[in-house]
Amino acid sequence: MEDLFTDKVIYVFISLPDILGTMSLHRVCGVFVFFSLCLISFPPHCHGGNILVFPVDGSHWINMKILLEELHARGHNLTVIREANSWYIPEKSPLYTSITLDLKEGFEDMFDAFVQEHMKMQREGASILTFFKVTTHFLSLLAHGHSLWTDATIKMFEDQNIMNNLKNSKYDLVLTDPAMAPGLVLAKYLKLPVVLNVRWITSGDGHFVLAPSPLSYIPVPGSGLTDKMNFIQRVKNMLFHGIILFQQKFVVEPCYETLCNKYIEGGCDIISLLQDADIWLFRSDFVFDFPRPTMPNVVYIGGFQCKPAQPLPADLEDFVQSAGEHGVIIMTLGTLVNALPKEIANEIGSVFAKLPQKVIWRHKGERPSTLGNNTLIVDWMPQKDLLGHPQTRVFVAHGGTNGVQEAIYHGVPVLGIPLFFDQYDNLLRLQERGAGKIIQLADVNGNTFEQGIRELLYRESYRQNMQRMSRLHRDQPMAPMDQAVFWVEYVIRHKGAPHLRTEAYKMPWYSYYCVDVLLLLLTAVTVLLMSTVAVFRFLCCRRQRKTKSKQN
């Protein structure tokens, strides 16, 4: 019936010019008003879903919020679970309604202390002792963070008002960031489909629990390796994989053991919950990442947050234009790091003062004493608009996923100073493609920084390689954001996507690797060989007996 009505409306609109040509002016106006009222009275169909969102705070929320803005614009109803002392997730928002949980303590102070201590240890230089201290420090922070969220989630499960509200709201799916696992456990409890907004899971790169990941050419996060490894590097890769497995088994899983055993029928483990997710919206793509095996329920949305640059504020535009033909350098270390150690900031400031370029530097610490007149210090900068400005020559950054993908989108080469987490791995992918250069924090001084910045400014290959990456990234049949929204709505329409999940995860390891098949085949071959040998021995012995009997 709906199709018949649509066909008639289309027919009338096609015939409209001929009809109007035979009518007087006042009747034409009347027809126009009539059709306008018809269009108003038949609004477009909206298949809005009811989505429960369990995000991760900090820079992860920036990505999630961009996706939520698009889902809200397309008519979906959103509910966000947040913590009371959230950094970035407000309780009240026009995008969503919120459910607030109380954590024993906030993350912000704890994380600031971690960042400062981490940078201090990095300045000590590369050594086995430093690596051990950094790894131990990170695992301690990780365990504490997961424990806090587990305690808060248990309180939520014990709050009957909240749980009754969640059950009665009839959500279509749970959208969560699996860097923390409570969203996965909640989805399992409510028996809802799961869509992951993901790059990192509770223990490293999500691909490693989802798709075949041969360690011979797929580098483990934190290893500092590329997809081209010699023997020693493959040994190193294997050792780092061991650290990831240890982290998941002995640091992460114990935090959720009580929660899973108490509230999930039959218990659960985080890896199985990840593998049961319907769709993985993966914040990466193979313009940026190294090629590797993947799975049909992985949708690559790298750069989905990137948009064309908007005009700069007037005062900032004047400063940028004053650079003339030399252009502008922009520097920021992201939202989680306000300032570098004082001695490093002074070294960088003195290098900037020597350059003919203008510099815009997001720096909230003590003002470096070595700054020149060409450097503008700001508390905040419109990063994507500056990266898209034709005057921008180099981006000095820490290597966060958002900044790296925006640099690729706009084709600006990157001088990277990685500080923690995935930042070195992100920058390594740019450096491997000739689109960026890395300076380790322990090596940053006036000489190394000046050499690096001049290399990116005056060696044209860096800009050419980055602009090539930009062209490849933009050359897609569907924009990454449109892909993300399509697959969220796909899960709503079909109440999940189990047909895209492999059953391999439910197989025991010896079946997955066909160890039992190999043992059977080896047994069969062994029996056949032994039988053949036995037959030959029997025939030989029989012949010898016949020969002896003839001789006798």
C-alpha positions in Angstrom: 0.0 0.0 0.0 2.8 2.4 0.9 4.6 1.7 -2.4 1.4 2.3 -4.3 0.9 5.6 -2.6 4.5 6.6 -3.3 4.2 5.7 -7.0 1.1 7.9 -7.3 2.8 10.8 -5.7 5.8 10.5 -8.0 3.4 10.2 -11.0 1.6 13.4 -10.0 4.9 15.3 -9.6 6.1 14.2 -13.0 2.9 15.3 -14.6 2.8 18.6 -12.7 4.3 20.8 -15.4 1.7 19.7 -17.9 -1.1 20.2 -15.4 0.0 23.6 -14.3 0.4 24.8 -17.9 -3.4 24.6 -18.4 -4.3 26.5 -15.2 -4.7 30.2 -14.3 -2.3 31.9 -11.9 -4.5 31.8 -8.8 -5.3 28.2 -9.3 -1.5 27.4 -9.7 -1.0 29.1 -6.3 -3.7 27.0 -4.8 -2.2 23.8 -6.1 1.2 24.8 -4.7 -0.3 25.5 -1.3 -2.1 22.1 -1.4 1.0 20.1 -2.2 3.0 22.0 0.4 0.4 21.0 3.1 0.6 17.4 1.8 4.4 17.3 2.2 4.2 18.7 5.7 1.5 16.2 6.7 3.6 13.2 5.5 7.0 13.6 7.2 9.8 11.2 6.2 9.9 7.9 8.0 12.3 7.9 11.0 13.5 4.5 12.2 15.1 6.0 15.4 16.5 3.4 17.8 16.9 3.4 21.6 20.6 3.2 22.3 22.4 2.7 25.6 25.9 4.1 25.6 28.7 3.1 28.0 31.7 5.3 27.0 35.2 5.8 28.3 36.1 9.2 29.6 39.0 11.5 28.4 40.1 11.6 24.8 38.0 8.4 24.1 34.9 10.5 24.8 35.8 13.0 22.1 35.4 10.2 19.5 32.3 8.8 21.1 30.6 12.3 21.3 31.1 12.9 17.6 29.4 9.6 16.8 26.6 10.4 19.2 26.0 13.8 17.6 25.4 12.1 14.3 23.2 9.4 15.7 21.1 12.1 17.6 20.8 14.1 14.3 19.4 11.0 12.6 16.6 10.6 15.2 18.1 8.1 17.7 17.4 8.2 21.4 20.5 8.0 23.5 21.2 7.2 27.1 24.8 7.7 28.4 26.2 6.0 31.6 28.8 8.3 33.1 30.7 8.7 36.4 30.0 11.5 38.8 33.4 13.2 38.6 33.7 12.9 34.8 36.3 15.0 33.0 34.4 15.6 29.8 31.0 13.9 29.9 28.4 16.3 31.2 25.4 15.1 33.1 23.0 17.3 31.1 23.2 17.4 27.3 20.8 18.0 24.4 22.2 14.8 22.9 21.3 12.3 25.6 19.9 11.6 29.0 22.4 10.4 31.5 22.8 7.8 34.2 25.4 8.8 36.8 27.5 6.3 38.8 29.7 7.1 41.8 33.3 5.9 41.7 35.3 5.8 44.9 37.7 8.3 43.4 38.1 10.3 40.2 40.5 9.4 37.5 41.8 12.9 36.8 44.2 13.4 39.7 45.4 9.8 39.5 46.0 10.1 35.7 47.9 13.5 36.1 50.2 11.9 38.6 50.7 8.9 36.2 51.6 11.2 33.3 54.1 13.2 35.3 55.8 10.1 36.7 55.8 8.5 33.3 57.5 11.4 31.7 60.1 11.5 34.5 60.9 7.8 33.9 61.1 8.3 30.2 63.7 11.1 30.7 65.9 8.6 32.4 66.6 7.0 28.9 66.1 3.6 27.5 67.2 0.7 29.7 65.8 -2.6 31.0 65.2 -1.0 34.4 63.3 1.9 32.9 61.2 -0.5 30.8 60.4 -2.5 33.8 59.4 0.6 35.9 57.3 2.0 33.1 55.5 -1.3 32.5 54.9 -1.9 36.2 53.6 1.6 36.6 51.2 1.2 33.7 49.9 -2.2 34.9 49.3 -0.7 38.3 47.3 2.2 36.9 45.3 -0.2 34.7 44.4 -2.6 37.5 43.3 0.3 39.7 41.1 1.8 37.0 39.4 -1.5 36.2 38.8 -2.1 39.9 37.2 1.3 40.4 34.8 0.7 37.4 34.0 -2.8 38.6 33.0 -1.6 42.0 30.8 1.1 40.5 29.2 -1.4 38.2 28.4 -3.8 41.0 26.7 -0.9 42.9 24.7 -0.2 39.7 23.6 -3.8 39.5 22.5 -3.7 43.1 20.5 -0.5 42.6 17.0 -1.9 41.7 15.8 1.5 40.5 18.5 1.8 37.9 18.3 -1.8 36.8 14.5 -1.7 36.5 14.8 1.5 34.5 17.4 -0.1 32.2 15.2 -3.3 31.7 12.0 -1.3 31.1 13.6 1.1 28.6 13.7 -1.6 25.9 17.0 -0.6 24.4 17.9 -1.8 20.9 21.6 -2.2 21.5 24.6 -1.2 23.7 27.2 1.1 22.2 30.4 0.9 24.2 34.1 1.6 24.2 35.8 -1.7 25.3 39.0 0.0 26.7 36.9 -0.6 29.9 34.7 -3.7 30.1 31.6 -2.8 32.2 29.6 -1.9 29.1 30.3 -5.5 27.8 29.1 -7.1 31.0 26.0 -4.9 31.2 25.1 -5.8 27.6 25.5 -9.5 28.4 23.2 -9.0 31.5 20.5 -7.2 29.5 20.9 -9.6 26.6 21.3 -6.8 24.1 23.3 -6.6 20.8 26.7 -4.9 21.1 28.4 -2.3 18.9 32.0 -1.4 19.8 33.5 2.0 19.1 37.0 0.7 19.4 40.7 0.9 18.7 42.0 -0.4 22.0 40.5 -3.1 24.2 41.3 -4.0 27.9 44.6 -5.5 26.7 46.0 -3.9 23.6 44.8 -3.9 20.0 41.3 -5.4 19.5 42.4 -7.3 16.4 44.4 -9.8 18.5 41.2 -11.3 20.1 39.2 -11.1 16.9 41.1 -12.1 13.9 44.1 -14.4 13.0 47.2 -12.4 14.1 50.5 -14.1 13.0 53.3 -12.6 15.1 55.7 -13.0 12.2 54.4 -9.8 10.6 51.8 -8.2 12.8 53.5 -6.0 15.5 52.2 -6.1 19.0 51.3 -2.7 20.5 54.2 -1.3 22.5 56.8 -3.3 20.7 57.8 -0.4 18.5 58.0 -2.7 15.5 56.7 -2.6 11.9 55.3 -5.3 9.7 58.8 -6.0 8.4 60.7 -7.9 11.2 64.0 -9.8 11.3 64.5 -12.8 13.6 65.5 -10.8 16.7 62.5 -8.5 16.2 60.2 -11.5 15.9 61.5 -12.7 19.2 60.9 -9.3 20.7 57.4 -9.3 19.2 56.7 -12.7 20.9 57.8 -11.4 24.2 55.6 -8.3 24.0 52.7 -10.6 23.1 53.4 -12.5 26.3 53.2 -9.3 28.3 49.8 -8.6 26.7 48.5 -12.1 27.6 49.8 -11.7 31.2 48.1 -8.3 31.4 44.7 -9.7 30.3 44.9 -12.9 32.4 46.4 -11.7 35.7 45.6 -7.9 35.7 42.3 -7.3 33.9 40.3 -10.6 34.3 40.6 -10.8 38.1 39.0 -7.3 38.3 35.8 -8.5 36.6 35.7 -12.0 38.1 33.3 -11.2 40.9 31.1 -9.1 38.7 30.8 -11.8 36.0 30.3 -14.7 38.4 27.6 -12.9 40.5 25.5 -11.4 37.8 26.0 -13.3 34.5 24.4 -16.8 34.4 27.2 -19.3 33.9 29.9 -16.7 34.4 31.8 -14.9 31.7 35.2 -13.6 30.7 36.1 -10.4 29.0 37.7 -11.9 25.9 34.5 -14.0 25.2 32.3 -10.9 25.6 34.5 -9.1 23.1 34.3 -11.9 20.6 30.5 -12.0 20.9 30.2 -8.3 19.9 28.0 -7.9 16.8 29.9 -5.0 15.1 33.4 -3.5 15.7 33.5 0.1 14.6 37.3 0.2 14.3 38.9 3.7 14.5 41.6 2.9 12.0 42.1 2.1 8.3 44.7 0.5 6.1 46.0 3.9 4.8 47.3 4.4 8.4 47.7 0.9 9.7 49.7 -2.1 8.5 47.8 -4.7 6.4 46.6 -7.7 8.4 43.8 -10.3 8.4 40.4 -9.1 9.6 36.8 -10.3 10.0 33.5 -9.5 8.4 32.0 -7.7 11.5 34.9 -5.2 11.6 34.0 -1.8 10.0 37.0 0.5 9.5 36.0 4.1 10.3 39.5 5.7 10.7 39.2 9.5 10.4 35.4 9.5 10.9 35.8 12.6 13.1 37.6 14.6 10.4 35.8 17.4 8.6 36.8 20.2 6.3 38.4 23.2 8.0 36.3 26.1 9.1 37.4 29.8 9.1 39.7 30.7 12.0 38.8 33.5 14.5 39.8 36.9 13.1 42.8 37.4 15.5 44.2 33.9 14.8 43.7 34.3 11.1 45.7 37.6 11.2 48.5 35.9 13.1 48.6 33.1 10.6 48.6 35.4 7.6 51.4 37.4 9.1 53.7 34.4 8.5 53.8 35.1 4.8 55.5 32.6 2.6 57.2 30.9 5.5 53.9 29.5 6.9 53.0 28.3 10.4 54.0 25.5 12.8 51.4 24.3 15.3 52.2 22.3 18.4 50.0 20.5 21.0 50.4 17.5 23.2 46.7 16.8 23.5 44.1 17.2 26.2 45.8 15.1 28.8 49.2 16.8 28.9 49.2 20.5 29.8 53.0 21.0 29.7 56.3 19.4 29.2 59.0 19.5 31.9 60.4 23.1 32.2 63.9 22.4 30.7 62.4 20.7 27.6 59.9 23.5 27.1 62.7 26.1 27.2 64.8 24.1 24.7 61.8 23.9 22.3 61.0 27.6 22.8 64.6 28.6 21.9 64.4 26.6 18.7 61.1 28.1 17.7 62.6 31.6 18.2 65.2 30.9 15.5 62.8 29.9 12.8 61.2 32.3 10.2 57.9 30.6 10.6 55.2 31.7 13.0 54.3 29.2 15.8 51.1 28.5 17.6 51.7 26.4 20.7 49.1 25.0 23.1 51.0 25.2 26.4 49.3 25.7 29.8 52.4 25.3 32.1 54.9 28.0 33.1 55.6 30.2 30.1 59.0 29.3 28.6 61.6 32.0 29.1 63.2 31.5 25.7 60.1 32.3 23.5 60.6 34.6 20.5 58.1 37.1 19.1 57.1 34.6 16.4 55.5 32.2 19.0 51.9 32.5 20.2 51.1 30.6 23.4 47.4 29.5 23.7 45.3 27.5 26.2 43.3 26.0 23.4 43.5 25.9 19.6 41.1 24.9 16.8 43.3 22.0 15.8 41.4 20.7 12.8 40.9 24.2 11.4 44.6 25.0 11.8 45.6 21.7 10.2 43.3 22.4 7.3 44.7 25.9 6.8 47.0 26.3 3.7 49.6 28.2 5.8 50.3 25.2 8.1 53.6 23.5 7.4 54.3 21.1 10.3 52.3 19.6 13.2 54.3 18.9 16.4 52.3 16.4 18.3 52.3 13.6 20.9 50.8 11.1 18.5 47.2 10.6 19.8 44.9 8.8 17.4 42.7 11.8 16.8 45.6 14.2 16.0 47.3 11.7 13.7 44.2 11.0 11.7 43.4 14.7 11.4 46.9 15.3 10.1 46.5 12.5 7.5 43.1 14.0 6.5 44.6 17.4 5.9 48.0 16.2 4.6 50.3 17.9 7.2 53.6 16.1 8.1 54.1 15.3 11.8 57.0 15.7 14.2 56.1 13.4 17.0 57.1 13.4 20.6 55.3 10.2 22.0 54.6 10.2 25.7 52.6 7.1 26.6 50.1 4.4 25.5 49.6 4.0 21.7 51.3 7.2 20.7 54.7 5.7 19.6 52.9 3.1 17.6 50.7 5.7 15.9 53.7 7.9 15.0 55.8 4.9 13.9 53.2 4.2 11.1 53.7 7.7 9.8 57.4 7.5 10.1 57.5 4.2 8.2 55.6 5.8 5.3 57.9 8.8 5.2 55.2 11.2 6.5 56.5 11.9 9.9 59.5 11.8 12.3 59.8 10.6 15.9 61.9 12.1 18.7 61.8 10.2 21.9 61.2 12.3 25.0 64.5 11.2 26.5 66.3 12.6 23.3 64.5 15.9 23.1 67.0 18.8 23.3 67.7 21.9 21.3 69.8 20.2 18.7 67.5 17.2 18.1 64.4 19.2 18.0 65.8 21.8 15.6 67.2 19.1 13.3 63.8 17.4 13.3 61.7 20.5 12.7 64.0 21.7 9.9 64.0 18.3 8.2 60.2 18.3 8.0 60.1 21.9 6.9 62.6 21.7 4.1 62.6 18.1 2.9 59.6 18.1 0.5 59.2 14.3 0.5 57.5 14.4 4.0 54.7 16.7 2.7 54.4 14.8 -0.5 54.1 11.4 1.3 51.5 12.8 3.8 49.4 14.4 1.0 49.5 11.0 -0.8 48.1 9.4 2.4 45.5 12.1 2.5 44.3 11.4 -1.1 44.2 7.6 -0.3 42.2 8.2 2.9 39.6 10.5 1.2 39.2 8.1 -1.8 36.4 5.9 -0.3 33.0 4.9 -1.7 31.3 6.0 1.6 32.4 8.4 4.2 33.6 6.7 7.5 30.9 8.5 9.5 28.2 7.2 7.2 29.6 3.7 7.5 29.5 3.9 11.3 25.9 5.1 11.4 24.8 2.6 8.7 26.1 -0.4 10.8 24.7 0.9 14.0 21.3 1.1 12.3 21.9 -2.3 10.7 22.2 -3.9 14.1 19.0 -2.1 15.2 17.1 -3.2 12.1 18.2 -6.9 12.4 18.4 -7.1 16.2 22.1 -8.0 16.0 24.5 -9.4 13.4 25.3 -12.9 14.6 25.8 -14.1 11.0 29.0 -12.0 10.8 30.5 -13.6 13.8 32.7 -16.7 13.5 32.2 -19.8 15.6 35.9 -20.3 15.8 36.1 -18.7 19.3 34.0 -21.5 20.7 36.5 -24.2 19.6 39.1 -25.5 22.0 42.6 -24.5 21.1 43.6 -28.0 19.9 40.7 -28.0 17.5 41.3 -24.4 16.3 44.9 -25.2 15.4 43.9 -28.8 14.2 46.3 -30.4 16.6 43.9 -33.3 17.0 43.7 -33.7 13.2 47.5 -33.7 12.9 47.8 -36.3 15.6 45.2 -38.5 13.8 47.1 -38.1 10.5 50.4 -38.8 12.2 49.0 -41.8 13.9 47.5 -43.1 10.6 50.8 -42.6 8.8 52.8 -44.2 11.6 50.4 -47.2 11.6 50.7 -47.5 7.9 54.5 -47.4 7.9 54.7 -49.8 10.8 52.3 -52.2 9.0 54.3 -52.0 5.8 57.5 -52.7 7.7 55.8 -55.6 9.5 54.6 -57.1 6.2 58.0 -56.8 4.6 59.6 -58.4 7.7 57.1 -61.2 7.6 57.7 -61.8 3.9 61.4 -61.7 4.3 61.3 -64.1 7.3 59.1 -66.5 5.4 61.4 -66.5 2.4 64.4 -67.2 4.6 62.6 -70.1 6.2 61.7 -71.6 2.8 65.3 -71.2 1.7 66.6 -72.9 4.8 64.1 -75.8 4.4 65.2 -76.4 0.8 68.9 -76.4 1.8 68.1 -79.0 4.6 
